[in-house]
Amino acid sequence: MQIYNNKEYGGYLPIENFITNKNNHYFEYKDKTSIFLNCGRACFYVAAKSAEIKKIYIPFFNCEETSQPFKDLNIPIAYYRLDKDLLPDDVSLKKNEFILWTNYYGNAAEDTISLISDKYSGQLIIDNCHAFFSPPLNNAFNCYSARKFIGVSDGAYLVTDLKRNLDLEGLEKDNSSPYMEHLFKQLEQGTNNAYQLSLKNEKRLEKNYKLMSLTSEKILSQVDYEKIRKIRNQNFNTIHFLLSKFNHFPINENSKTHMYYPFKYKDLDLRQKLLNNKVYNPIWWRHVIDKCGKNSIESEYSLETILLPIDQRYSEKDIEALSDLILRLIS
């Protein structure tokens, strides 16, 4: 069933539109070191290499490629399950062992973050790729993906106060110019018409550990972050007001760093119905169904959670129209 046919929702971001003439280096801290890299996996790679990690614990419920940097460094990997609160289920660390913890969808509450920080202090890699505006924690490696929130073809930050010599040996500057076409093409032809170009960019970043490209560095230094944050929060509040009574996801309304609005719903056909109406929402991390079983927490969240866009491309009217579409489809 197709209800709307004149608006696309979701998918990768176009070239960033909210630019100022100011120098806005977002990740600058007096008490922390910030390294500009090209992708989240490069952050994991540098953190693991610098800390000389002997073993890493990674959640099953994550992108399969998350483990690649650790494999490339020949670091033993143990995968852990989640409890009902999406927290590590029974993970204890020995000396020189680390855990990678993900702030899923940017939804983690302050008490959850504090619990993780206290329990694994000094042995923690935080995957904040879903939570760009979440402040970095002390005694941890904090990893951020700019390109999941800002329209650039590469860009990530590793932020830490741990007293380590960050090992950047062999890392060259990325060259993003051959991989920016999808960012411009989306403006003129839409998300779907440049989707294959976007995939090409994603593919080349999988094992491409480099420093941030000069182009992305220049763009990111002039982004109006406060405006973007304000738009995203307004859109989040609007969609939550309209859909909350139908949403089975434990939304943290106090978080100001959501990547998407996670909408959890039992109707597994809803995703395809939305795709039919140009709302792009692929299933994240389908591999957990085989790894953890169909009745696991991981599989439940993977299959039932639809990630609805709230980013700076959309006005309040856009979000209202998207919400109205969903209400029509589930009525």
LUMDO-131721 format. One record per atom (N, C-alpha, C): x, y, z. Coordinates in steps of 0.001 Angstrom, whole numbers, plus 500000, padded with zeros to 6 digits. Atoms other than C-alpha are relative to their C-alpha. Example, Ala and Ser with C-alpha at 12.3 -4.5 7.8 and 13.67 -1.06 7.14 Angstrom:
500890498810500000;512300495500507800;500900501200500000;499180498810499940;513670498940507140;499230501090500730;
This chain:
500838498804500000;500000500000500000;500877501251500000;499252498760500070;501406503384498988;499079501167500303;500845498886499580;500032506468500702;500586501317499507;499341498792500459;502601509178499947;501013499627498918;499027500300501035;504823509415496878;500869501196499630;499263498795500375;506430512865496953;501092500379500985;498990499662499005;508862512714499874;500769498738500398;499158501091499508;511803510474500767;500399500296501439;499550499869498618;512737509849504381;501106498987500262;498957500927499583;515879508322505860;501123499872498996;498831500171500850;519047507039504258;501117500948500409;498830499189499699;522413508779504193;499671501490499860;500191498558500057;522692512550504651;500605500584498726;499371499288501112;523366514954501749;501148500874500515;498934499100499577;526268517412501777;499440500989501023;500520499224498880;525944519439504978;499597501416499582;500588498728500393;523770522525504608;500142501071501077;499961499039498907;524090524123508044;501450500364500325;498609499569499904;527410525948507759;500039501444500474;499800498621499557;528636529103509493;501355500477499494;498668499496500333;531640531328508937;500903500004501229;499229500075498758;532901530516512432;500854498744500025;499205501201499746;535547528077513561;499340499230501124;500735500788499009;533520525401515355;500600498605500122;499406501315499774;535883522589516267;499298499382501212;500910500474498956;533339520610518249;500714499197501079;499352500897499029;535628518061519902;501351500551500446;498795499422499429;538157520319521601;499808500105501513;500096500027498545;538769519763525320;501372500280500599;498734499687499350;541436521138527642;500616498781500682;499509501121499207;541677517925529635;500004498671499236;500067501233500790;541335515420526764;500698500190498663;499397499993501328;543086514505523554;498950499583498974;500932500329501077;541024514485520351;500774499709498720;499355500406501242;542179512633517251;498953499973498899;500921499930501126;540517513311513893;500300498842499045;499824501190500830;540037510056511968;498898499943498938;500942500013501127;538034508949508945;498716499218500266;501214500779499729;535534506478510462;500068499417501406;500064500566498655;534403504835513688;500943498839500189;499106501158499880;536373501672512973;501452500433500147;498648499468499818;539544503757512699;500218500418501454;499920499656498571;538777505020516222;500272498745500836;499790501252499273;538521501437517493;501422499490499786;498663500484500371;541749500564515682;501089500745500790;498988499207499292;543770503426517197;499908499776501504;500169500237498565;542293502889520681;500614498666500405;499507501340499669;543089499167520658;501517499911499873;498550500022500230;546569499663519263;500733500781501081;499351499135499013;547407502455521706;499965499398501400;500165500575498666;546118500589524775;500663498636500137;499385501333500003;547884497344523802;499056498976500649;501044500870499461;544688495443524502;500333498532499741;499726501444500123;545099491708525124;498731499207499667;501261500648500319;541401490838524769;498906501056500004;501085499035500084;538279492753523753;498654499283500042;501378500508499936;534622492095524628;499121500924499150;500835499256500948;532198493179521882;498576499442500056;501374500529499987;528373492940521907;499657499306498680;500561500597501217;526740490539519463;499154501036499258;500944499030500552;524232493347518941;500754501246499544;499227498912500572;526366495561516744;500286499655498545;499604500230501388;527578495950513184;501071498909499954;499018501083500095;529512492845512112;501405500526499762;498682499456500313;532362495037510843;500681500649501208;499401499414498802;532910496432514352;501216499216500461;498905500850499522;535185493490515121;501242500065499122;498891500078500961;537409493995512052;501291500662500486;498744499399499530;539920496466513599;500740499130501009;499370500844498982;540545494082516486;500576498733499366;499473501147500741;540947491141514111;501282500383499274;498811499550500723;543438493173512085;501202500170500918;498930499871499010;545449493692515269;500263498692500739;499845501337499393;545202489975516167;499661499991501492;500453499952498611;543387490784519411;498874498987500181;501091500958499745;541282487908520809;498690500720500330;501314499377499827;537559488718520780;499058499040500725;501105500731499372;534812487543523124;498737500830499791;501255499302500256;531219488426522230;499071499831501199;500889500077498839;528722489240524941;498551500282499622;501443499815500161;524935489152525227;499555501208500825;500586498875499281;522689491934526498;498860499541500889;501186500263499191;520142491958529281;498847500857499484;501206499309500475;516662493481528980;500180501514499932;499723498562500013;518115496963529601;501092500366499004;498947499822501005;520610496551526735;501361500295500638;498719499897499304;523476496331529226;500757498675499884;499216501244500083;526345493795529137;499544498984501040;500464501067499120;525205490507530604;501198499180500473;498970500812499351;527864489137532975;501352500068499278;498661499822500564;531137490600531651;500923500530501087;498971499591499039;534105490756534029;501335500064499279;498750499776500725;537458492084532871;501210499694500870;498704500194499368;540981491013533736;500940501115499541;499009498988500355;544125493113533416;500249499992498494;499742499801501436;544691494504529880;498857499507499103;501196500306500786;541197493430528802;499102501232499973;500898498853500174;538718496002527481;498627499517499549;501339500265500516;535026496117526742;499601501147499087;500601498994500872;533377497944523854;498512500050500326;501404499824499643;530032499334524962;499367501017499064;500686499155500972;527508500890522560;498854500760500646;501135499174499608;525205503777523384;498973499894498878;500910500332501085;522388502331521263;499053501142499679;500877498960500560;520617504936519122;500155501343500706;499843498788499205;521949507616521492;498957500120501090;501144500012499083;519211506590523944;500376499753501461;499619500399498636;521216505633527051;499746501119501007;500267499050498920;520149507321530289;501280500288500775;498808499601499255;522628509116532540;500413498953501025;499640500999498993;522422506459535249;500594498753499349;499426501133500736;523140503749532651;501442500292499612;498649499603500397;526168505632531349;500926500018501214;499191499969498767;527406506190534917;500332498595500483;499776501390499584;526982502498535708;501120499362499178;498972500548500890;529078501490532681;501346500636500303;498759499274499736;531676504170533423;500650499536501294;499456500417498698;532080503117537070;500502498557499957;499669501422499995;532163499381536367;501251499687499186;498915500352500928;534667499419533499;501018501126499827;499109498847500079;536656502589534213;501435499594499655;498622500271500402;540040502572532482;500155498846499038;499961501166500906;539157499503530386;498815500033499029;501259499785500700;536374500963528290;500199500744498685;500138499302501277;535873501826524631;498510500263499809;501409499643500160;532605503707524191;499710500247498524;500460499822501369;530915503383520822;498858501017500024;500980498922500049;529154506737520586;499668500376498559;500291499716501403;528677506449516834;498525500314499777;501418499662500054;524913506676517491;499695501232500844;500245498979498968;525367509495520011;501043501113499893;498970499015500310;527414512289518461;500100501092501054;500001498878499061;526392514906521024;500131499554501461;499814500491498634;526998512702524080;501394500381500503;498681499569499509;529821514153526238;500926498807500232;499054501098499764;532989512026526448;500180499731501487;499777500397498615;533548510087529667;501485500013500325;498622500117499536;536704510150531723;500400498525500074;499440501349499863;538953507081531879;499440499028498966;500541500839501074;537707505766528544;500463500549498656;499860499568501389;538249505886524807;498587500249499463;501312499625500507;535246507735523351;500068500143498486;499950500047501458;534516507090519663;498718500577499401;501134499310500612;532268509277517513;500102499941498480;500061499963501461;531158509133513868;499288501266499562;500603498744500449;530599512576512395;499049499771498837;500778500130501239;529230511308509088;498637499352500218;501340500498499708;526255509640510776;499051501118500423;500796498859499557;525076513074511945;500168501231499106;499656498842500820;526691515496509481;500251499518498570;499855500402501395;526758515446505671;501419500102499479;498634500123500512;530371514436504966;500230498543499599;499752501368500469;531860511376503267;500920499219500919;499222500673498957;534278510595506113;500084500950501186;499859499150498830;534897511854509614;499623499285501279;500235500627498695;535220510473513141;500974500605501000;499162499442498947;536718511472516472;500263498953501079;499613500796498833;538604509561519156;500400500985501085;499781499052498910;538513511449522465;500313499219501268;499641500732498775;540277510305525635;500853500859500922;499090499413499025;541950511451528831;500946498946500564;499097501051499541;543713508124529347;501434500341499609;498595499638500231;547460508609529638;500682498936499143;499421500925500964;548412506660526547;500616500803498864;499465499410501213;550613507538523618;499180499468498829;500894500451501063;548054507395520839;500810499676498750;499164500546501073;549600505280518104;499366500266498639;500495499642501331;548994506896514709;500982499601498898;498975500392500970;551950505271512992;499367499337498769;500470500595501247;551247504480509353;498678500543499490;501288499456500430;547981506434509195;500205501241499139;499921498872500917;547744508762506215;498684500769499996;501225499235500185;545239511484505440;499103499296498988;500940500544500970;542117510147503776;499819501009498865;500314499157501154;541172511486500351;498534499787499655;501439500208500142;537424512007500233;499437500482498672;500561499374501207;537056513887496931;499411499007498996;500629500933500950;536426510743494777;498718499354500522;501110500720499372;533704509617497212;498914500942500532;500974499020499514;531537512713497633;498814500168499060;501034499785500998;529322512399494568;498601499747500552;501337500322499482;526463510779496477;499442501112500872;500447498919499132;526333513743498887;499346501126499202;500560498952500863;525658516177496036;498826499477499174;501031500575500865;523611513868493858;498677499848500743;501225500162499224;521145513282496693;499166501262500000;500721498732500002;520258516979496684;499161500168498739;500657499781501285;519303516922493017;499110498844499567;500701501166500530;518092513362492429;499381499106501069;500610500788498933;517106511997495833;500912498908500531;499192500993499293;518440509388498226;500177498720499199;499967501304500658;517572506301496229;500881500003498757;499236499944501245;519244507477493005;501504499991500221;498562500005499706;522632507812494698;500367498940501036;499794500994498940;522295504837497053;501228499127499731;498861500849500322;524853502680495208;501319500733500208;498794499209499752;527398505491495387;500277500111501502;499836499972498545;526771505739499122;500572498687500511;499474501314499616;527366501990499482;501478499873499647;498600500037500425;530626502371497563;500883500727501005;499250499258498990;531782504964500070;500089499212501305;500000500817498783;530759502735502997;500990498850499879;499149501167500217;532615499779501498;501473500360500115;498571499649500002;535894501624501062;500488500384501396;499610499638498639;535850502672504736;500128498794500936;500068501164499116;535518499117506095;501353499649500628;498671500319499470;539272498465506463;500989501099499636;499228498866500498;540529501906505558;500290500939501171;499723499234498788;542030503234508791;500930501161499658;499230498820500368;543160506782508090;499606501188500869;500359498740499379;543185510303509430;498886500652499191;501093499309500674;540236512522508575;500514500748498770;499616499279501211;540350513972505073;499983501503500260;499949498540499848;541171517659504708;498649500615499679;501319499471500371;537807518255503018;499015499890501157;500922500182498874;535821516766505902;500403500865501185;499535499174498895;538001518573508425;499570501459499819;500396498615500280;537274521910506727;498491500179500191;501461499901499857;533525521251506537;499597499933501465;500396500211498610;533274519997510108;500438501142500907;499564498862499186;535155523034511412;499066501188499865;500905498871500216;532379525286510101;498522499607500057;501385500458499854;529242523305510915;499334500727501168;500779499378498931;526531524990512982;499394498887500863;500406501159499201;526318522217515572;498794500293500882;501115499689499113;523942524006517910;498684500042499241;501211499971500806;521435524590515124;499551498588499645;500308501396500335;521634520953514063;499440499271501212;500474500639498771;521243519781517642;498568500436500330;501329499467499695;518212522037518122;498944499409499075;500963500563500957;516482520799514941;499735498539500319;500159501421499719;517115517161515796;499177499780501270;500750500156498755;515798517580519337;498530500385499826;501390499613500266;512691519401518124;499272498895499236;500610501083500777;512025516656515592;499764498764500857;500170501137499096;512564513984518229;498780500206500906;501126499716499101;510117515664520616;498664499925499264;501238500029500786;507527516031517857;499565498573499705;500373501365500378;507644512425516693;499664499164501234;500305500746498778;507691511103520249;498618500361500537;501324499566499563;504630513162521156;498899499310499189;501021500555500891;502756511737518173;499947498473500012;499941501464500136;503890508086518330;500246499246501298;499541500671498781;504858507350521939;499039498924500505;500957500975499445;501647505509522881;499980498690499220;499943501226500810;502271502974520089;501398499379499993;498600500408500057;506027502622520654;500357499128501198;499617500924498935;507321499635522654;501476500110500372;498592499785499645;510903500929522800;500072500872501250;499883499201498767;511977502257526239;500727501321499737;499402498726500400;512584505817525059;500465500799501220;499486499077498993;514795508027527199;499749501417499500;500400498670500467;513105511407526756;501023501069500356;499035498996499555;515975513206528516;501265500034499142;498825500004500861;518604512217525978;499863501067498923;499986498962501036;519559515024523622;500963499620498869;498989500421500969;521750512930521347;499550498828499142;500501501115500807;519497510462519519;500425500137498539;499706500041501430;520604509437516049;498705499876499200;501316500231500588;517104508226515130;498964500001501117;501050500316499045;513756507821516815;499729498501499876;500229501449500083;513685504071517602;498544499657500308;501414500335499875;510126502850517041;499866498481499950;500076501459499882;509578499289518256;498536499579499922;501389500382500267;506468497571516950;499961498550499537;500064501446500238;505341493949516677;499724499620498548;500346500306501388;504087494140513080;501254500025499136;498762500076500760;507086492905511099;499811500394498535;500267499536501363;505402493974507857;500071501521499890;500016498534500017;505501497636508865;501223500561499273;498778499524500647;509081498046507667;499841500065498479;500184500037501443;508184496996504112;498944501011499552;501020499006500324;505071499160504143;500604501397499943;499332498703500001;507274502133504992;500924500143498793;499145499963501189;509760501244502259;499172500288498747;500889499752501144;506855501215499806;499610501467499884;500320498573499970;506271504825500841;501255500864500110;498729499272500060;509939505862500459;500520500422501371;499392499807498685;510774505663504151;501025498876500157;498942501002500065;514143503888504096;500446499615501405;499706500453498639;514724501764507197;500475498549499981;499510501376500058;516900498677506682;500103499377501391;499804500712498732;517129496010509375;501466500074500381;498625499968499511;520239496642511423;500351498663500648;499375501104499282;522391493694512433;499175498722499977;500806501207500209;520346490855511008;500741498732500452;499199501176499646;523231488482511844;499735499509501425;500208500416498609;522217488440515539;498928498919500113;501043501026499966;519243486228514686;500628498614500009;499280501276500033;521625483374513847;500919499844501201;499012500069498917;524163484229516544;499348499813501375;500602499965498659;521778484737519476;498678499252500114;501276500713499968;518611482886518488;498821500933499794;501168499188500347;515192484094517375;499300500591501212;500706499531498808;513919484513520947;500858500887500898;499083499188499193;516832486636522160;499588501471500010;500201498554499932;516724490274523236;500547500652498731;499351499413501174;519101491053520373;499141499863498745;500828500236501185;516871489490517718;498702500798500064;501241499234499827;513757491122519142;500199501463499600;499755498594500305;515293494589518925;500401500202498540;499591499888501403;516830493954515510;498791499954499072;501148500213500891;513573492757513939;498892501032500188;501183499186499708;511057495018515655;500273501501500039;499695498583499866;512900498341515901;500200500654498642;499892499219501232;512388500757513025;500596501358500361;499270498787499677;514774503697513010;499494501151499125;500649498917500731;512831506801512019;500871501256500031;499083498853500079;514805509844510823;499457501229500716;500353498757499304;514813513024512910;501023501085499677;498841499134500226;517810514748511343;499626501339499392;500151498591500367;518312518300510133;499438500238498600;500643499842501308;516881517647506662;498520500326500130;501452500011499894;513366517638508046;499467501112500883;500710498980499224;511028520351509243;498992499314500924;501037500544499117;508371519895511904;498838499437499178;501075500497500870;505807519486509102;500368498659499370;499545501289500537;507898516693507574;499805498893501029;500107500998498929;507979514868510906;498542499682500290;501435500231499801;504240515321511344;499428499129498887;500463500816501129;503651513873507866;500483498567500120;499461501343499787;505921510912508621;499222499279501095;500765500587498896;504103510290511904;498595499626499558;501347500265500511;500755510515510171;499997498758499111;499876501188500840;501895507940507621;500038498739500858;499868501177499135;502881505513510388;498679499699500690;501287500212499332;499595506026512223;498978499393499047;500908500578501005;497699505268509018;500328498530499735;499583501369500314;499747502124508405;499735499008501135;500207500911498880;499238500702511898;498557500010500502;501395499918499532;495570501630512267;499170498845499445;
